[in-house]
Amino acid sequence: MALTPRHIQNLSEAAALEPHWGYADRAVPCTNDPGSCGYLDVVYSAHDRGMVYTGIFWLTVGGILLVWAVGRRLLPAPGPEDDLLAEVSRARQKQREQSQSPETADADHGPKEHLSTLARLRRAVAATTRRYLLPTAPLRFLFGATTRLQLLILAILAGYLTVWSFVGMAYATWVTPIKDQPPSVTNTRTTLGPWADRVGVLAYALTPLSVLLASRESLLSLLTGVPYTSFMFLHRWTGYIILVQSVLHTLGWVLVEAWLYQPQPKVWNEWVAQTYAIWGVVALALLVLLWVLSWQIVVRRVTGYEFFRKAHYVLAMVYIGALIGHWQQLQCFLVPGLVLWGLDRGARLVRMWMLHYGYLGAEDGGEGRRPGWGFRSVGGRARLWRDAELGDVVRLDFEHAQKAWSVGQHFFLCFPEGSIWQSHPFTPLSLPVTGSAAAGAKLQHSYIFRAKSGETKKIAGLLANKVAAAGTPATTPVIMQGPYGENIVEGLTHDVNVLCIAGGTGITYVLPVLLHLVRGKPLPGRKLELVWAVKRAQDLEWVQPEMEELRRLGTTHNLRIRTYVTAEALPVASKEVKITDEKGRAESDDDIESVRGTTPSTRSGADHRPNVTAVVNDFVSGVAHGSTRVFGSGPPGMVVEMRAAVAMCNSGKKVWKGEKRFDVRLVCDDRLEW
């Protein structure tokens, strides 16, 4: 094969060929000079150990996933039965407190809630972890708005791979003669070549992991319960690690073939013309192109997200094909990557088909079409709020017969009137409940999105033209994929206090949580609060029916609602308006807050947003009993501030002592983070 001259093996004199998994067969016994034979010993032993290390790596990944999956089953999230046990525990605790003297009562933080040792340990460890690992990681310009936990996982992965890159090989130098060359012309053989091979093998082994981390129909989510969006940071940086490994692998062999081996340039010219070397160059070029096209500045100013996404798919598959051409002995790592990608795409199509395939009645088949079974889109009713400065806002409502999704999950919506090749993730603000108990009853879908650019702007323009032409509310066909994501109200037991913070259209993420709670049984002592910041007063109309329901039902649930208008001043009404803080925010009897006086400019709007840190601290300090869960969605800056505020409210030490209000969890929508 092509590697034989490079590894100075004389196959014609070999007594046998010794197979090595993932590498060229070795001719035994070695008939070369002692230096070359010693070098070949290192080459093959280092490769064999490298293959073992990749096996250990994947066994480690599999072991972690297995333990995680089993742990989820053995220690599930609290459910309704835990609420009953908690009520019994509180009743007993109340009896004990009534029997105590006032001097022995806890005057600092209220009564301590008694939990089992295991439960307190779990909560204390979780609270400590959140305090130190929940805040946004440093070097945000490099890592984006990710958490310290994600960065720690990346550091562990990088350190783990670094160890496997260097161990298990002898580091030495061999100066060997060259056939038909004078004694002064020699080859310098070092461990650089085997090390470059080791790094390349690890890059191959990481490829299926990168595909797993990017899958929307995620096997990792199925095992861990973590939404696929949480793996995107690791997917990006796994790709960067593969790029670094590929560059080091290429650089190592370029130095060997262009500098250490003689005579030059004959050796280099013969080596670089080999098929496997050409495919290696192609693979590296594709990997660099994938990296460049993923730059934020390129995506936002040149290609757009949809081009990036589709080009990423195509280039990634071509890249894997080039890797097989470069070194087909290692396709054991590459074929699974292709299979995983194909299964992900196939599962998406199947789920979309299952959502939209059904019986088409006379009202569904369209003009001239007979009733029968078939695939149909859903007709969405749209309402439009025009905003030339910030982007139009569209509310989309429709009904569809399907299985109920979980609160917090999202769908990918495709608008065929714009393009069948694009879809965007949107969280339904409606609860997944039917208005009828009949079989096949339809679920209400309601979505809100701001049309800034690209496909959403195109759809908003089409809807505006329809309204202008017909003078009636516009409709548009919709094709759905999903649902995706986690059930964010899982484990939301009766003793959990809820604070919801949203910015703009982020209200769609938190609103279903409150609707879910206020439609249930009122619980004395539980705190509920909504803080919503919008740019303009007209933005409050987006979810007016839902907000009216919250105000109506929230009176019996101890629900407080505060709405901030940050980019314009509200007109001063006849009712009393009071100043709430030194920044000039005003609170009316409707709990609607704005900046008094002249309308602030867009650039200064951020200075008039609610103080997220103060909101979180005030809420937690006012908790009488139980833990707190903060739900948040909004601009990246708001999410970053929420993380920091929630982290500081956690105290593992106090949770261990039974003070559950220092157990504060953040559930935020970070799908749009870079």
C-alpha positions in Angstrom: 0.0 0.0 0.0 1.0 3.7 -0.2 2.4 3.7 3.3 5.0 1.0 2.7 7.8 3.2 1.3 7.2 5.7 4.1 7.6 3.0 6.7 10.6 1.5 5.0 9.1 -2.0 5.1 10.3 -4.6 2.6 7.2 -6.7 2.0 8.9 -9.0 -0.4 11.2 -10.2 2.3 8.6 -10.5 5.0 7.9 -13.9 6.5 4.4 -12.8 7.5 2.2 -9.7 7.7 1.1 -8.7 11.2 -2.3 -7.0 11.2 -2.9 -3.9 13.3 -6.4 -2.5 13.7 -6.7 0.9 12.1 -3.3 0.8 10.5 -1.1 -0.8 7.8 -0.1 -4.4 8.3 3.5 -4.8 9.5 6.1 -7.0 7.8 7.7 -9.3 10.3 10.5 -9.9 11.0 12.0 -6.5 10.4 14.9 -6.7 8.0 15.9 -3.1 8.1 18.7 -1.4 10.0 18.4 -1.5 13.8 17.4 2.2 14.0 14.6 1.8 11.5 13.4 -1.3 13.2 13.4 0.5 16.6 11.4 3.3 15.0 8.8 0.9 13.6 8.5 -0.7 17.0 7.5 2.7 18.4 5.2 3.5 15.4 3.1 0.3 15.8 3.1 0.1 19.6 2.1 3.8 19.9 -0.7 3.2 17.4 -2.0 0.1 19.1 -2.0 1.8 22.5 -3.8 4.8 20.8 -6.6 2.5 19.6 -6.9 1.1 23.1 -7.1 4.7 24.5 -9.9 5.6 22.1 -11.7 2.5 23.4 -11.2 3.7 26.9 -12.4 7.1 26.0 -15.7 5.8 24.5 -16.1 3.4 27.4 -15.8 6.4 29.7 -18.4 8.3 27.8 -20.7 5.3 27.7 -20.2 4.7 31.4 -21.1 8.3 32.3 -24.2 8.1 30.2 -25.2 4.7 31.7 -24.7 6.0 35.3 -26.7 9.1 34.4 -29.5 7.2 32.8 -29.8 4.7 35.7 -29.5 7.6 38.3 -32.5 9.4 36.6 -34.6 6.3 37.1 -33.5 5.5 40.6 -33.7 9.2 41.8 -36.5 10.7 39.7 -37.7 14.3 40.0 -40.3 14.9 42.7 -43.9 14.2 41.7 -47.4 14.6 43.1 -46.9 11.9 45.7 -44.0 14.0 47.1 -46.5 16.9 47.6 -48.6 14.7 49.8 -45.6 13.6 51.9 -44.5 17.2 52.2 -48.0 18.3 53.5 -47.8 15.6 56.1 -44.3 16.7 57.1 -45.3 20.3 57.4 -48.3 19.4 59.5 -46.0 17.5 61.9 -43.5 20.3 61.9 -46.2 22.8 62.7 -47.2 20.7 65.7 -43.6 20.6 66.9 -43.2 24.4 66.6 -46.4 25.0 68.5 -45.0 22.9 71.3 -41.7 24.9 71.4 -41.1 27.9 73.5 -40.6 31.3 71.7 -36.9 31.3 72.8 -36.1 28.2 70.8 -37.7 29.3 67.6 -35.5 30.3 64.7 -35.8 34.1 64.6 -33.5 34.6 61.6 -34.8 32.7 58.7 -38.1 31.2 59.8 -38.7 27.5 60.5 -36.3 25.0 59.2 -37.9 22.3 57.1 -36.7 18.8 57.9 -35.7 16.4 55.1 -34.1 13.1 55.0 -30.3 13.0 55.1 -30.1 11.9 51.5 -32.5 14.6 50.3 -30.6 17.3 52.2 -27.3 16.0 50.8 -28.6 16.1 47.2 -30.1 19.6 47.6 -26.9 20.9 49.4 -24.6 19.5 46.7 -26.9 21.0 43.9 -27.0 24.4 45.6 -23.2 24.5 46.1 -22.7 23.5 42.4 -25.1 26.2 41.2 -23.4 28.8 43.4 -20.0 28.3 41.8 -20.7 26.9 38.4 -24.0 28.5 37.3 -22.6 32.1 36.6 -21.5 32.9 33.0 -18.0 31.8 32.3 -15.1 34.3 31.9 -13.7 35.3 28.5 -17.2 35.7 27.1 -15.8 37.0 23.8 -14.3 33.6 23.3 -16.7 31.1 24.9 -19.9 33.1 24.5 -22.6 33.3 27.1 -22.1 29.8 28.5 -21.9 28.7 32.1 -18.9 27.8 34.2 -20.2 24.3 34.3 -20.1 24.0 30.5 -16.6 25.4 30.5 -15.5 23.0 33.3 -16.8 20.0 31.2 -14.9 21.3 28.2 -11.7 21.7 30.3 -12.1 18.1 31.6 -12.6 16.8 28.0 -9.6 18.8 26.7 -7.4 17.6 29.6 -8.5 14.0 29.1 -7.6 14.1 25.4 -4.3 15.8 26.1 -3.3 13.0 28.4 -4.1 10.3 25.8 -2.2 12.3 23.2 1.1 11.9 25.0 1.1 8.7 27.1 2.0 5.2 25.9 4.9 5.9 23.5 8.6 6.1 23.8 10.2 9.4 22.9 13.5 8.9 21.0 15.5 9.9 17.9 17.0 7.5 15.3 19.4 8.5 12.6 19.2 5.9 9.8 21.0 5.4 6.5 19.2 5.8 3.2 19.6 3.2 0.5 21.6 4.4 -2.6 22.6 7.6 -0.8 26.0 8.7 0.5 26.6 8.2 4.3 26.2 12.0 4.8 22.6 11.8 3.7 20.5 10.3 6.5 16.9 10.2 7.7 16.1 11.5 11.2 13.3 9.5 12.6 11.6 10.7 15.8 8.5 10.1 17.8 7.0 13.2 16.1 5.4 10.9 13.5 3.8 8.4 15.9 2.6 11.4 18.0 1.0 13.0 15.0 -0.7 9.7 14.2 -2.0 9.5 17.8 -3.5 12.9 17.6 -5.1 12.0 14.2 -6.6 8.9 15.6 -8.2 10.8 18.5 -9.6 13.3 16.0 -11.3 10.4 14.2 -12.6 9.0 17.5 -14.2 12.4 18.4 -16.2 12.6 15.1 -19.2 10.5 16.2 -19.3 12.4 19.5 -19.5 15.7 17.6 -22.4 14.3 15.6 -24.2 13.1 18.8 -23.8 16.5 20.4 -25.4 18.2 17.4 -28.4 15.9 17.0 -31.9 17.4 17.4 -33.4 13.9 17.9 -30.8 13.5 20.6 -29.9 10.1 22.0 -28.0 12.1 24.7 -31.2 13.9 25.7 -33.1 10.6 25.8 -30.5 9.2 28.3 -29.8 12.2 30.4 -33.0 14.3 30.2 -30.8 17.3 29.2 -32.3 19.2 26.2 -30.3 19.0 23.0 -29.7 22.8 23.0 -27.5 22.4 26.1 -25.1 20.3 24.1 -24.5 22.9 21.4 -21.6 24.5 23.2 -19.8 21.2 23.5 -20.5 20.4 19.9 -18.9 23.7 18.8 -15.8 23.2 20.9 -15.5 19.5 20.1 -15.3 20.7 16.5 -12.6 23.2 17.5 -10.7 20.4 19.2 -10.9 18.3 16.1 -9.6 21.2 14.0 -6.6 21.7 16.4 -5.9 18.0 16.3 -6.1 17.9 12.5 -3.7 20.9 12.2 -1.2 19.3 14.6 -1.5 16.0 12.8 -0.8 17.7 9.4 1.9 19.9 10.8 3.7 16.9 12.3 3.9 15.0 9.1 4.7 18.0 7.0 7.8 18.5 9.3 8.7 14.9 9.0 8.3 14.6 5.2 9.6 18.0 4.3 12.5 18.4 6.8 13.5 15.3 8.6 13.4 12.8 5.7 16.0 13.1 2.9 16.8 13.7 0.1 14.6 16.8 -0.5 12.6 17.8 -2.3 12.2 14.3 -3.8 10.7 12.8 -0.6 8.2 15.6 -0.2 7.1 15.6 -3.8 6.5 11.8 -3.8 4.7 11.9 -0.5 2.4 14.8 -1.1 1.3 13.3 -4.5 -0.1 10.1 -2.8 -3.9 9.7 -2.8 -4.2 9.5 1.0 -2.2 12.7 1.4 -4.4 14.5 -1.1 -7.5 13.4 0.7 -6.0 14.6 4.0 -5.4 18.0 2.5 -9.0 18.1 1.2 -10.4 17.1 4.6 -8.4 19.7 6.4 -9.5 22.4 3.9 -13.1 21.4 4.5 -12.7 21.5 8.3 -11.2 25.0 8.1 -14.1 26.1 5.8 -16.5 24.7 8.4 -14.8 26.7 11.1 -14.7 30.0 9.1 -18.4 29.7 8.1 -19.3 29.3 11.8 -17.8 32.7 12.8 -20.5 35.0 14.2 -19.5 37.8 12.0 -19.7 35.6 8.9 -23.1 34.2 9.8 -24.6 37.5 10.8 -23.2 39.8 8.1 -22.5 37.5 5.1 -24.3 34.1 4.9 -27.2 34.2 7.3 -28.1 31.4 9.7 -30.0 29.2 7.2 -27.2 29.1 4.7 -24.7 28.3 7.5 -26.9 25.5 8.8 -27.4 23.8 5.5 -23.8 24.4 4.4 -22.7 22.9 7.7 -24.7 19.7 7.0 -23.3 19.3 3.5 -19.7 20.2 4.3 -19.7 18.0 7.4 -20.8 14.9 5.4 -18.3 15.6 2.6 -15.6 16.1 5.3 -16.3 12.6 6.7 -16.1 11.2 3.2 -12.7 12.8 2.7 -11.6 11.3 6.0 -12.5 7.9 4.8 -10.5 8.6 1.6 -7.6 9.8 3.7 -7.5 6.7 6.0 -10.1 4.1 5.4 -8.8 1.8 8.1 -10.3 4.2 10.7 -13.8 4.3 9.1 -15.0 2.4 12.2 -15.3 5.9 13.8 -16.7 7.6 10.7 -19.5 5.3 9.5 -21.3 5.6 12.9 -21.1 9.4 12.5 -22.8 9.1 9.1 -25.4 6.6 10.5 -26.2 8.9 13.5 -26.6 11.9 11.2 -28.9 9.9 8.9 -31.0 8.6 11.8 -31.4 12.2 13.1 -32.6 13.5 9.7 -34.9 10.5 9.2 -36.4 10.8 12.7 -37.2 14.5 12.0 -39.0 13.6 8.8 -40.9 10.8 10.4 -42.1 12.9 13.3 -43.1 15.7 11.0 -45.1 13.2 8.9 -46.8 11.8 12.0 -47.8 15.3 13.1 -49.4 16.3 9.8 -50.6 13.0 8.2 -54.2 12.3 8.8 -57.7 12.2 7.5 -58.5 15.2 5.3 -62.2 16.2 5.5 -64.0 18.2 2.9 -63.0 21.4 4.7 -59.3 20.3 4.7 -58.8 18.9 1.3 -59.1 22.1 -0.6 -61.1 23.0 -3.7 -61.5 20.2 -6.1 -60.0 17.6 -3.7 -61.8 14.6 -2.3 -61.8 13.8 1.4 -59.2 11.1 2.3 -55.9 10.4 4.0 -53.0 12.7 3.3 -50.4 15.2 4.5 -51.6 18.7 5.3 -50.3 21.8 6.8 -52.1 23.8 9.5 -53.7 27.1 8.8 -52.5 29.7 11.2 -54.4 32.9 12.0 -52.0 35.8 12.3 -52.1 39.1 14.1 -49.5 41.7 13.3 -48.0 44.6 15.3 -46.0 46.9 13.0 -42.7 48.3 14.3 -40.4 49.7 11.7 -37.6 50.3 14.2 -37.4 47.1 16.2 -39.1 44.7 13.8 -42.8 43.7 13.4 -44.2 41.3 15.8 -46.5 38.4 14.8 -48.9 36.4 16.9 -49.9 33.1 15.3 -52.8 31.0 16.6 -54.1 27.6 15.3 -55.5 24.3 16.5 -54.1 20.9 15.8 -55.0 17.4 16.8 -52.0 15.8 18.4 -50.5 14.4 21.5 -49.9 17.0 24.2 -46.5 18.4 24.6 -44.8 19.4 27.9 -44.6 22.9 29.2 -41.4 24.5 28.1 -41.0 22.4 24.9 -40.7 24.1 21.5 -41.6 23.3 17.9 -39.8 24.1 14.7 -42.2 25.9 12.4 -41.9 26.0 8.6 -43.8 28.6 6.6 -44.3 27.1 3.1 -45.3 30.5 1.7 -41.8 31.7 2.4 -39.6 28.6 2.0 -40.0 24.9 2.6 -36.3 24.7 3.3 -36.3 26.8 6.4 -37.7 26.3 9.9 -37.3 28.2 13.1 -37.8 27.2 16.8 -40.7 28.8 18.7 -42.1 28.1 22.1 -45.9 27.9 22.3 -47.3 30.3 24.9 -50.5 28.2 25.1 -50.9 25.3 27.5 -51.1 21.8 26.0 -54.7 21.2 27.0 -57.8 20.6 24.9 -61.1 22.3 25.4 -62.9 19.0 24.9 -62.7 15.5 26.3 -63.6 13.9 23.0 -61.0 11.7 21.3 -59.0 13.6 18.7 -59.7 17.0 20.2 -57.4 19.7 19.0 -54.8 21.5 21.0 -54.4 25.2 20.9 -51.1 26.5 19.6 -50.1 30.2 20.1 -46.8 31.7 19.1 -45.2 35.1 19.1 -42.1 36.1 17.1 -40.4 39.3 16.2 -39.6 39.6 12.5 -36.1 41.2 12.4 -34.6 39.7 9.3 -34.5 36.7 7.0 -37.4 34.3 6.8 -39.5 35.8 9.7 -39.2 39.2 8.1 -40.4 37.8 4.8 -43.4 36.1 6.5 -44.3 39.3 8.3 -44.2 41.2 5.0 -46.5 38.6 3.3 -49.0 38.8 6.2 -49.0 42.6 6.1 -49.7 42.5 2.3 -52.6 40.1 2.9 -54.1 42.3 5.6 -53.7 45.4 3.3 -55.3 43.6 0.4 -58.2 41.9 2.1 -58.7 44.1 5.2 -59.2 41.0 7.3 -57.0 39.0 9.6 -54.4 37.1 7.6 -53.7 33.4 7.6 -50.7 31.3 6.6 -50.0 27.6 6.3 -47.6 26.1 8.9 -45.7 22.8 9.1 -44.4 21.7 12.5 -41.6 19.6 13.7 -41.3 18.6 17.4 -41.8 19.0 20.2 -38.2 19.3 21.5 -36.8 20.3 24.8 -37.5 19.4 28.5 -40.6 19.6 30.7 -39.7 22.6 32.7 -42.5 22.1 35.3 -41.3 18.6 36.2 -40.5 18.4 39.9 -42.4 21.7 40.5 -43.9 20.5 43.8 -46.2 22.5 46.1 -43.3 23.8 48.2 -41.5 25.4 45.3 -41.9 29.2 44.9 -41.8 30.5 41.3 -40.3 33.7 39.9 -40.7 34.3 36.2 -38.5 36.9 34.4 -39.0 37.6 30.7 -37.8 40.2 28.2 -39.8 40.8 25.1 -41.0 37.7 23.3 -39.4 35.6 26.0 -42.8 35.8 27.7 -43.8 32.8 25.7 -41.4 30.6 27.7 -42.5 31.6 31.2 -46.2 32.3 30.7 -47.3 28.7 30.3 -45.6 28.0 33.7 -47.8 30.5 35.5 -50.9 29.4 33.6 -50.2 25.9 34.6 -50.0 26.9 38.3 -52.9 29.3 38.5 -55.2 26.8 36.9 -54.4 24.4 39.7 -55.3 24.4 43.4 -54.3 27.6 45.3 -51.5 26.9 47.8 -51.2 29.2 50.9 -47.7 30.4 51.4 -46.4 29.8 47.9 -45.0 32.9 46.2 -45.6 33.5 42.5 -44.3 36.5 40.6 -43.9 37.6 37.0 -41.6 40.4 35.8 -41.9 41.2 32.1 -39.9 43.9 30.3 -41.1 45.1 26.9 -40.0 48.0 24.6 -43.3 49.6 23.9 -46.7 49.8 25.5 -48.3 48.2 22.5 -46.2 45.1 23.2 -48.5 44.3 26.2 -51.2 43.4 23.7 -49.3 40.4 22.5 -50.6 38.2 25.3 -53.5 40.2 26.5 -56.0 37.3 26.9 -53.4 35.2 28.8 -52.5 38.2 31.1 -56.1 38.8 31.8 -56.5 35.2 32.8 -53.4 35.4 35.0 -54.8 38.5 36.8 -58.2 36.9 37.2 -56.9 33.6 38.6 -53.8 34.9 40.2 -55.7 36.7 43.0 -56.1 33.4 44.8 -52.6 32.3 44.2 -50.6 35.1 45.8 -49.4 36.1 42.2 -47.7 39.5 41.7 -47.3 40.8 38.1 -44.9 43.6 37.2 -44.6 44.8 33.6 -41.9 47.3 32.5 -42.0 49.4 29.4 -38.4 50.4 28.7 -38.3 52.3 25.4 -41.1 54.8 25.8 -42.9 56.6 28.5 -46.4 55.7 29.5 -48.9 58.6 29.5 -49.6 59.8 33.0 -53.1 58.6 33.9 -55.6 60.1 36.3 -54.8 57.4 38.9 -52.0 57.8 41.3 -48.5 56.9 40.1 -45.6 56.5 42.6 -41.9 56.5 42.1 -40.4 53.2 43.1 -36.6 53.9 43.0 -34.0 56.4 42.3 -33.7 55.5 38.6 -37.1 57.0 37.9 -39.1 53.9 37.3 -42.7 54.4 38.2 -45.3 51.9 39.3 -49.0 52.4 38.7 -51.9 50.6 40.3 -51.7 48.1 37.4 -48.1 47.2 38.3 -47.0 48.6 35.0 -43.7 50.3 35.2 -42.1 52.8 32.8 -39.7 55.8 32.7 -41.4 59.1 33.5 -40.7 62.2 31.4 -39.3 62.1 27.9 -39.1 58.9 26.0 -35.6 57.4 26.3 -33.6 56.6 23.3 -33.1 53.0 22.2 -29.5 52.9 23.3 -30.3 54.0 26.8 -33.2 51.5 27.1 -30.9 48.9 28.8 -30.4 51.3 31.7 -34.2 51.2 32.4 -34.7 47.5 32.5 -35.7 45.9 35.8 -32.8 45.3 38.0 -32.8 41.5 37.7 -30.4 41.0 40.6 -32.6 43.1 42.9 -35.7 41.3 41.7 -34.2 37.8 42.5 -32.8 38.9 45.8 -36.0 40.5 47.0 -38.1 37.5 45.9 -35.9 35.0 47.7 -35.6 37.0 50.8 -39.4 37.1 51.0 -39.8 33.4 50.8 -41.5 32.0 53.9 -40.7 28.3 53.2 -39.7 26.0 50.5 -37.2 26.3 47.6 -37.4 28.7 44.7 -37.3 28.1 40.9 -36.6 31.0 38.6 -37.8 30.7 35.1 -36.2 33.2 32.6 -36.1 34.1 29.0 -34.8 37.2 27.3 -31.8 38.8 25.7 -28.4 37.3 26.5 -27.6 40.1 28.9 -30.7 39.4 31.0 -29.9 35.7 31.1 -26.3 36.4 32.2 -27.6 38.7 35.0 -30.1 36.0 36.1 -27.4 33.4 36.3 -25.3 35.5 38.6 -28.2 36.6 40.8 -29.5 33.0 41.2 -26.0 31.7 41.9 -25.5 34.1 44.8 -28.8 33.1 46.4 -27.7 29.5 46.7 -26.0 28.2 49.8 -25.2 24.5 50.2 -24.3 25.0 53.9 -27.6 26.5 54.8 -29.6 24.0 52.7 -27.8 21.2 54.6 -29.0 22.7 57.8 -32.6 22.5 56.5 -33.1 26.1 55.2 -34.6 25.3 51.8 -35.1 28.8 50.7 -31.4 28.9 49.9 -32.0 26.2 47.3 -32.6 28.3 44.2 -32.7 26.8 40.7 -32.6 28.6 37.4 -34.5 27.3 34.3 -33.8 29.5 31.3 -34.3 29.4 27.6 -30.9 29.7 26.1 -31.6 28.3 22.6 -30.5 31.5 20.9 -27.2 31.9 22.8 -24.1 31.7 20.6 
